[in-house]
Amino acid sequence: MADPESSTATTSRLAGWRDLVRERFVALEIAAPEPERFTGTVRNTRVGHLDVATVDSTSQVCRRTAGLASRDSEALFQVGLLTRGAAVLSQDGREARLAPGGYAVYETDRPFVWDLSGDWQLQVFTWSRPMVALSPAASHRMTARSLDGVAGIGGIVGRMLQDLASAPPRLSLAGGTRIAEEVAELVATVAGESPGLPAGQAGSSDLLRRIDDYIAEHLADPGLGPAQIARSHFLSTRHLHRLFAEASWTVGLRIRAQRLERCRRDLSSAATDVPVAVIARRWGFADPASFSRAFRASFGTTPTRYRAEHSLRDRRAGFPDADGAAGSLVSGGAAPGADPEVSGGGGAGPRGGQPGRTAGAGR
């Protein structure tokens, strides 16, 4: 186990702040009422695949417009916990007014606004959206709701979040990944029980959560599909499809989304001498061309280019590669329509090492 890697950046220019926020989070339109006294600092670290940031700055309004959201291929699930100042988060037709200790959920694939006042500090927790076991319909109901970080279960989770940000634990990669998953589930539970949610819609169903866990644990099986999932949960396939339809998902899309996210995480964190083809097979993609097309459709770039760009971004931000140094890309003959590296050979079999739910970190 090693101390968590961290990276800190500070700027006193509003233009530089916009660039820094885009690099560390997502692109935002930012306006400050007193640009002459502006200052801002971001400190990032990681716990498994969870990015944990502490942001200090002065009064400003940050807007995620529809245009900016449409240009990003990667959707993020975020929690903002205010520790100093005052803030209002707006999304999906709601406003969450936060005092120190309060927190709220938001997502980056659609517009939101942060109105931050005074000399404020915000702790921001970021997951890639496919790694959060919530349907789109469920998460839409949870955004921009004020969550009590002082009393009750909300207070327990709020204090845990603050501890993660102020003193990130020394964990193995596997331990960090488990913590990241459990924190996401706890936040979803608190948000799902928040006042104002329609009756019967508080949180995701226990059955869907169990099914989602089953999918995550069997992603390496290329034969994973509705029949196997239904049989394992003593359901008819019709009932299974209806459950997912009510949550605005399909079984096939959920499997593919989780597989792609696992591949993306491994491309972010695995040693660069592991061929892309091995990573794809590891998570159930048997056909290189299909994997390359699906990855490009989801993330807007090829697996090879994503790996190279992510490695460069991490070096600029001060995060080391998974093996501590940059490796070389390994490529082979490409299948028609595939990313050239995806068809590369490797020493692993069709499922590689058959990893469980604790592979790769990073976003």
C-alpha positions as CSV (number, residue, x, y, z in Angstrom):
1,M,0.0,0.0,0.0
2,A,1.2,3.5,-0.9
3,D,0.4,7.0,0.0
4,P,-2.3,8.4,-2.4
5,E,-0.8,10.4,-5.3
6,S,-2.0,14.0,-5.3
7,S,-1.7,17.0,-7.6
8,T,-2.3,20.7,-6.7
9,A,-2.6,23.7,-9.0
10,T,-3.2,27.3,-8.2
11,T,-4.0,30.3,-10.4
12,S,-4.9,34.0,-9.9
13,R,-6.2,34.5,-13.5
14,L,-9.8,33.8,-14.4
15,A,-8.8,32.5,-17.9
16,G,-6.3,30.2,-16.3
17,W,-9.0,29.0,-13.9
18,R,-11.3,28.0,-16.7
19,D,-8.5,26.0,-18.2
20,L,-7.7,24.3,-14.9
21,V,-11.4,23.4,-14.2
22,R,-11.7,22.0,-17.7
23,E,-8.6,19.9,-17.2
24,R,-9.5,18.6,-13.8
25,F,-13.3,18.3,-14.2
26,V,-15.3,19.4,-17.2
27,A,-15.6,22.6,-19.3
28,L,-17.6,25.3,-17.7
29,E,-18.5,28.9,-18.4
30,I,-17.2,30.9,-15.3
31,A,-17.9,34.5,-14.4
32,A,-16.5,36.2,-11.3
33,P,-17.9,39.5,-9.9
34,E,-14.4,40.6,-8.7
35,P,-11.9,39.3,-11.2
36,E,-9.2,41.5,-9.8
37,R,-9.1,39.6,-6.5
38,F,-9.7,36.2,-8.0
39,T,-7.8,33.2,-6.9
40,G,-8.4,29.5,-7.2
41,T,-6.7,26.2,-6.1
42,V,-7.6,22.6,-7.0
43,R,-6.0,19.6,-5.2
44,N,-6.8,16.2,-6.7
45,T,-6.2,12.6,-5.4
46,R,-7.7,9.2,-6.2
47,V,-9.3,6.5,-4.2
48,G,-9.7,3.6,-6.6
49,H,-11.6,4.9,-9.6
50,L,-13.0,7.8,-7.5
51,D,-11.4,11.2,-8.1
52,V,-11.4,13.3,-4.9
53,A,-10.8,17.0,-5.2
54,T,-10.7,20.0,-2.8
55,V,-11.4,23.3,-4.6
56,D,-10.8,26.7,-2.9
57,S,-11.8,29.9,-4.7
58,T,-13.7,33.2,-4.5
59,S,-17.2,34.2,-5.6
60,Q,-18.2,33.0,-9.0
61,V,-20.9,31.4,-11.1
62,C,-20.1,28.2,-13.0
63,R,-22.4,27.1,-15.8
64,R,-22.4,23.8,-17.6
65,T,-24.4,24.7,-20.8
66,A,-26.1,22.2,-23.0
67,G,-23.6,23.0,-25.7
68,L,-20.6,22.2,-23.5
69,A,-22.3,19.0,-22.2
70,S,-23.0,17.8,-25.8
71,R,-19.3,18.1,-26.7
72,D,-18.1,15.7,-24.0
73,S,-18.2,12.0,-24.6
74,E,-17.8,11.0,-21.0
75,A,-20.6,11.5,-18.5
76,L,-19.6,12.0,-14.9
77,F,-21.5,11.5,-11.6
78,Q,-20.4,14.1,-9.1
79,V,-21.0,15.1,-5.5
80,G,-20.2,18.5,-4.2
81,L,-19.8,19.0,-0.5
82,L,-19.5,22.6,0.8
83,T,-17.1,23.1,3.7
84,R,-16.8,27.0,3.5
85,G,-18.9,29.8,2.1
86,A,-22.4,29.4,0.5
87,A,-23.5,27.7,-2.6
88,V,-26.6,27.0,-4.8
89,L,-26.6,24.1,-7.2
90,S,-29.2,24.1,-10.0
91,Q,-30.0,21.1,-12.2
92,D,-33.1,19.3,-13.6
93,G,-35.4,22.1,-12.5
94,R,-34.4,22.1,-8.9
95,E,-32.1,24.2,-6.6
96,A,-30.1,22.9,-3.7
97,R,-29.0,25.6,-1.3
98,L,-26.0,24.5,0.6
99,A,-24.5,25.7,3.9
100,P,-21.2,24.3,5.2
101,G,-21.5,20.6,5.7
102,G,-24.3,20.2,3.1
103,Y,-23.8,18.3,-0.2
104,A,-25.7,17.5,-3.4
105,V,-25.5,15.2,-6.4
106,Y,-25.2,16.4,-10.0
107,E,-24.3,14.9,-13.4
108,T,-22.2,16.4,-16.2
109,D,-24.2,15.1,-19.3
110,R,-26.7,17.9,-19.0
111,P,-26.8,21.5,-17.9
112,F,-26.1,22.6,-14.3
113,V,-25.1,25.8,-12.5
114,W,-23.0,26.3,-9.4
115,D,-23.5,29.8,-7.8
116,L,-20.7,30.0,-5.2
117,S,-20.4,33.0,-2.8
118,G,-17.6,34.3,-0.5
119,D,-14.3,32.6,-0.1
120,W,-15.5,29.1,-0.5
121,Q,-14.3,25.5,-0.4
122,L,-16.0,22.7,-2.2
123,Q,-15.0,19.0,-2.0
124,V,-15.9,17.3,-5.3
125,F,-16.2,13.6,-5.7
126,T,-16.3,12.2,-9.2
127,W,-17.2,8.8,-10.7
128,S,-17.5,7.9,-14.3
129,R,-21.3,7.6,-14.7
130,P,-21.4,3.9,-15.9
131,M,-19.7,2.9,-12.6
132,V,-22.7,4.2,-10.5
133,A,-25.4,1.5,-10.2
134,L,-28.3,3.9,-10.8
135,S,-30.6,4.1,-13.8
136,P,-30.8,7.4,-15.6
137,A,-34.4,7.9,-14.3
138,A,-33.3,7.3,-10.7
139,S,-30.3,9.6,-10.9
140,H,-32.3,12.4,-12.5
141,R,-34.6,12.4,-9.5
142,M,-31.7,12.7,-7.1
143,T,-29.8,15.7,-8.5
144,A,-29.8,19.2,-7.0
145,R,-31.4,18.1,-3.7
146,S,-29.9,19.5,-0.5
147,L,-28.5,16.6,1.6
148,D,-27.9,17.1,5.3
149,G,-24.3,16.5,6.1
150,V,-24.7,16.9,9.8
151,A,-27.5,14.7,11.2
152,G,-28.7,11.2,10.6
153,I,-27.4,8.9,7.8
154,G,-26.7,12.0,5.7
155,G,-24.4,13.2,8.4
156,I,-22.5,9.9,8.6
157,V,-22.0,9.8,4.9
158,G,-21.1,13.5,4.8
159,R,-18.4,13.1,7.5
160,M,-17.0,10.1,5.6
161,L,-16.8,12.2,2.4
162,Q,-14.9,14.9,4.3
163,D,-12.5,12.4,5.8
164,L,-11.8,11.0,2.3
165,A,-11.0,14.4,1.0
166,S,-8.9,15.6,3.9
167,A,-7.0,12.4,4.6
168,P,-7.2,9.9,1.7
169,P,-6.6,6.4,3.0
170,R,-3.5,4.3,2.2
171,L,-5.1,1.5,0.2
172,S,-4.2,-1.1,-2.3
173,L,-5.8,-0.6,-5.8
174,A,-8.3,-3.3,-5.0
175,G,-9.2,-1.8,-1.6
176,G,-9.5,1.7,-3.2
177,T,-11.9,0.4,-5.9
178,R,-14.1,-1.3,-3.3
179,I,-14.2,1.9,-1.2
180,A,-15.1,3.9,-4.4
181,E,-18.0,1.6,-5.2
182,E,-19.3,1.6,-1.6
183,V,-19.2,5.4,-1.3
184,A,-21.2,5.7,-4.5
185,E,-23.8,3.4,-3.2
186,L,-24.0,5.2,0.2
187,V,-24.4,8.6,-1.5
188,A,-27.1,7.1,-3.8
189,T,-28.9,5.8,-0.7
190,V,-28.9,9.1,1.0
191,A,-30.0,11.0,-2.1
192,G,-32.7,8.4,-2.8
193,E,-34.2,8.9,0.7
194,S,-34.1,12.7,0.5
195,P,-37.3,14.6,1.2
196,G,-39.3,15.6,-1.9
197,L,-38.8,12.4,-3.9
198,P,-42.1,10.9,-5.1
199,A,-43.5,8.1,-3.1
200,G,-42.3,4.7,-4.3
201,Q,-39.3,6.2,-6.1
202,A,-36.8,6.5,-3.3
203,G,-33.7,4.8,-4.5
204,S,-33.2,1.9,-6.8
205,S,-34.9,-1.4,-6.2
206,D,-32.9,-4.0,-4.2
207,L,-33.5,-6.5,-7.0
208,L,-32.0,-4.2,-9.6
209,R,-29.0,-3.5,-7.4
210,R,-28.5,-7.3,-7.0
211,I,-28.8,-7.8,-10.7
212,D,-26.4,-5.0,-11.4
213,D,-23.9,-6.5,-9.0
214,Y,-24.2,-9.8,-10.7
215,I,-23.6,-8.2,-14.1
216,A,-20.5,-6.5,-12.7
217,E,-19.1,-9.8,-11.3
218,H,-19.6,-11.7,-14.6
219,L,-18.5,-9.1,-17.2
220,A,-15.6,-11.4,-18.2
221,D,-18.0,-14.0,-19.5
222,P,-18.7,-13.4,-23.2
223,G,-21.9,-15.3,-22.9
224,L,-23.4,-13.0,-20.3
225,G,-26.9,-12.1,-21.4
226,P,-30.6,-11.8,-20.3
227,A,-31.2,-15.6,-20.2
228,Q,-28.3,-16.2,-17.8
229,I,-29.1,-13.2,-15.6
230,A,-32.8,-14.1,-15.4
231,R,-32.0,-17.8,-14.6
232,S,-29.6,-16.8,-11.8
233,H,-32.2,-14.6,-10.2
234,F,-35.2,-17.0,-10.7
235,L,-36.9,-14.6,-13.1
236,S,-38.5,-14.9,-16.5
237,T,-36.6,-13.0,-19.2
238,R,-39.8,-11.0,-19.8
239,H,-39.8,-9.9,-16.1
240,L,-36.1,-9.0,-16.3
241,H,-36.6,-6.9,-19.4
242,R,-39.6,-5.1,-17.8
243,L,-37.5,-4.3,-14.7
244,F,-34.9,-2.6,-16.8
245,A,-37.4,-0.8,-19.0
246,E,-39.0,0.7,-15.9
247,A,-35.6,2.0,-14.9
248,S,-35.0,3.5,-18.4
249,W,-32.3,0.8,-19.2
250,T,-32.0,-2.3,-21.3
251,V,-30.1,-5.4,-20.2
252,G,-27.8,-5.3,-23.2
253,L,-27.0,-1.6,-22.9
254,R,-26.2,-2.0,-19.2
255,I,-23.8,-4.9,-19.8
256,R,-22.1,-3.1,-22.6
257,A,-21.8,0.1,-20.6
258,Q,-20.2,-1.7,-17.7
259,R,-17.8,-3.6,-20.0
260,L,-16.8,-0.4,-21.8
261,E,-16.2,1.4,-18.5
262,R,-14.0,-1.5,-17.2
263,C,-12.0,-1.4,-20.4
264,R,-11.7,2.4,-20.2
265,R,-10.4,2.2,-16.6
266,D,-7.9,-0.5,-17.5
267,L,-6.7,1.6,-20.5
268,S,-6.3,4.5,-18.0
269,S,-4.3,2.5,-15.4
270,A,-2.9,-0.7,-16.9
271,A,0.7,-0.9,-17.9
272,T,0.9,0.3,-21.5
273,D,2.6,-2.9,-22.7
274,V,-0.7,-4.8,-22.1
275,P,-2.2,-4.9,-25.6
276,V,-5.7,-3.3,-26.0
277,A,-6.9,-6.6,-27.4
278,V,-6.1,-8.4,-24.1
279,I,-8.0,-5.8,-22.1
280,A,-11.0,-6.0,-24.4
281,R,-11.1,-9.8,-24.2
282,R,-10.6,-9.6,-20.4
283,W,-14.0,-7.9,-20.1
284,G,-16.0,-10.0,-22.6
285,F,-15.4,-8.3,-26.0
286,A,-14.6,-11.2,-28.3
287,D,-14.5,-9.2,-31.6
288,P,-11.9,-6.4,-31.9
289,A,-13.7,-4.4,-34.5
290,S,-17.0,-4.4,-32.5
291,F,-15.1,-3.3,-29.4
292,S,-13.3,-0.5,-31.2
293,R,-16.6,0.8,-32.7
294,A,-18.4,0.6,-29.4
295,F,-15.6,2.4,-27.5
296,R,-15.5,5.2,-30.1
297,A,-19.3,5.6,-30.0
298,S,-19.2,5.9,-26.1
299,F,-16.0,7.9,-25.6
300,G,-15.5,9.7,-28.9
301,T,-12.0,8.3,-29.6
302,T,-10.3,5.0,-30.3
303,P,-9.0,2.9,-27.4
304,T,-5.4,3.4,-28.5
305,R,-5.8,7.2,-28.7
306,Y,-7.6,7.3,-25.4
307,R,-4.8,5.4,-23.7
308,A,-2.2,7.8,-25.2
309,E,-4.1,10.9,-24.3
310,H,-4.9,9.8,-20.8
311,S,-1.3,8.9,-20.1
312,L,-0.2,12.3,-21.3
313,R,-2.9,14.1,-19.2
314,D,-1.9,12.2,-16.1
315,R,1.8,13.0,-16.5
316,R,0.9,16.7,-16.9
317,A,-1.3,16.5,-13.7
318,G,1.5,14.8,-11.8
319,F,0.0,11.3,-11.6
320,P,2.4,8.5,-12.5
321,D,1.7,5.6,-14.9
322,A,0.5,2.4,-13.3
323,D,4.0,0.9,-13.4
324,G,5.7,4.2,-12.5
325,A,7.0,4.9,-16.0
326,A,5.7,5.3,-19.5
327,G,5.6,2.1,-21.5
328,S,5.4,1.4,-25.2
329,L,2.2,0.7,-27.1
330,V,2.0,-2.8,-28.6
331,S,0.2,-3.2,-31.9
332,G,-0.5,-6.0,-34.4
333,G,-2.5,-6.6,-37.5
334,A,-5.8,-4.8,-37.4
335,A,-9.2,-6.3,-38.2
336,P,-11.3,-4.4,-40.7
337,G,-12.7,-1.3,-39.1
338,A,-10.8,-1.9,-35.8
339,D,-8.4,0.3,-33.9
340,P,-5.0,-1.0,-35.1
341,E,-3.9,-1.9,-31.6
342,V,-7.1,-3.7,-30.6
343,S,-6.2,-6.6,-32.8
344,G,-2.7,-7.0,-31.2
345,G,-1.8,-10.3,-29.7
346,G,-0.9,-11.0,-26.2
347,G,0.0,-13.7,-23.7
348,A,-3.5,-13.9,-22.2
349,G,-6.3,-16.3,-23.2
350,P,-9.8,-15.2,-24.2
351,R,-10.6,-13.9,-20.7
352,G,-7.1,-12.8,-19.7
353,G,-6.9,-13.0,-15.9
354,Q,-10.6,-13.0,-15.5
355,P,-10.5,-10.0,-13.1
356,G,-13.3,-9.4,-10.7
357,R,-14.8,-6.1,-9.6
358,T,-11.5,-4.7,-8.4
359,A,-9.6,-4.0,-11.6
360,G,-8.0,-0.7,-12.7
361,A,-8.4,2.8,-11.4
362,G,-8.5,6.3,-12.8
363,R,-10.7,8.4,-14.8
